[in-house]
């Protein structure tokens, strides 16, 4: 963003796109993006912002498309100067604050919303920043303030859904996403979020329908094909996922992330040579791209080259110290090397980096079990049930470990909690029946559970004999 036109941005109040020519121009930019013409879209936006410096929507889209450009630091400085020149302008404050990172952005947005409580975009941006900072209750309060001011704000509903997911309210999150989609039927971002929510809640067919619609809406946008690939992998259609990533790569052949995603998909279907060649292309584009080094580590891990896998993940971790995933995979490498203490250490570090990733906690618990540190493992599983009470596996592991440590009442409660989530899970019914019989010595309750196991379709041939023995007492 260069030129003498910048100082006139805030001579008047900024407004959202309303004039027909602005709406038409933004629609044209959107068509270019959906066709994969990102550079042309950015050029069109540069001209649009010059012609209509009072359009917030144009500025926001311009900023977002410029984030990966070499001139982004200069762009940030320009908006900072504009805010200094117009310190009482809500729009100037907003456009500067949204370019900042982390705590600095949240701090500026809080100042903005206190000074201009009627400025909806400020509350929405604050909610987004607080959500990224994992302050979910505060984030929800911010987005609800935005929705009170403007109930039909599609982006606010989308962010509300994003927050609700983190607050373990998937059904409410889906409602929020679908409301956002109703208000903005062509929205791609909310479709991605809805598709991944449906995938996580075991509704893969519906998720695939949603991402298929995005590829029809924006066939030239590589992101639509990337998200399609993610969903296809999640529902077990690996070969189709590879094709989706290959399509994304054709749309963005010089994008390192797209190449890495494609390489990871090749590794999943055991096409290791193709994976390595694709990773080389990504590293040629960006030698310091942590995920590319991690992808190389994953290929090495799949090929059982544990030394190379370790070295690759260590390099990835040094390049991106905030990513717990690289620490998790280092734990996995050391576990495969049977270096259990070191594995547990890395799993614990991964959990500290990303506390909401239950996969890391489960890995830590299982590693501690293998070390023989059963009390420590029990504490890990108990913490999982506290943080993610909707996760049935947490209750199951907590129940089994409690039973192993002869904490009978604790085990019974854990298995009962699991059955509240999934009443016909035969594995849990049988585990509870055994604990009731052998630990609690409650013959009547155990017999009822064994019968429930048979009624639910359990196939363990021993159960019929156990039922006869209990009935004969």
Secondary structure, DSSP 8 states (H G I E B T S, - for coil): --STTGGGTTSS--B-S-SHHHHHHHHHHHHHHHTT-HHHHHHHHHHHHHH-TTBHHHHHHHHHHHTTSTTHHHHHHHHHHHHHHTTT-HHHHHHHHTTS-HHHHHHHHHHHHHH-TT-HHHHHHHHHHHHHTT-HHHHHHHHHHHHHH-TT-HHHHHHHHHHHHHTT-HHHHHHHHHHHHHH-TT-HHHHHHHHHHHHHTT-HHHHHHHHHHHHHH-TT-HHHHHHHHHHHHHTT-HHHHHHHHHHHHHH-TT-HHHHHHHHHHHHHTT-HHHHHHHHHHHHHH-TT-HHHHHHHHHHHHHTT-HHHHHHHHHHHHHH-TT-HHHHHHHHHHHHHTT-HHHHHHHHHHHHHH-TT-HHHHHHHHHHHHHHT-HHHHHHHHHHHHHH-TT-HHHHHHHHHHHHHTT-HHHHHHHHHHHHHH-TT-HHHHHHHHHHHHHTS--HHHHHHHHHHHHHTT---THHHHHHHHHHT-
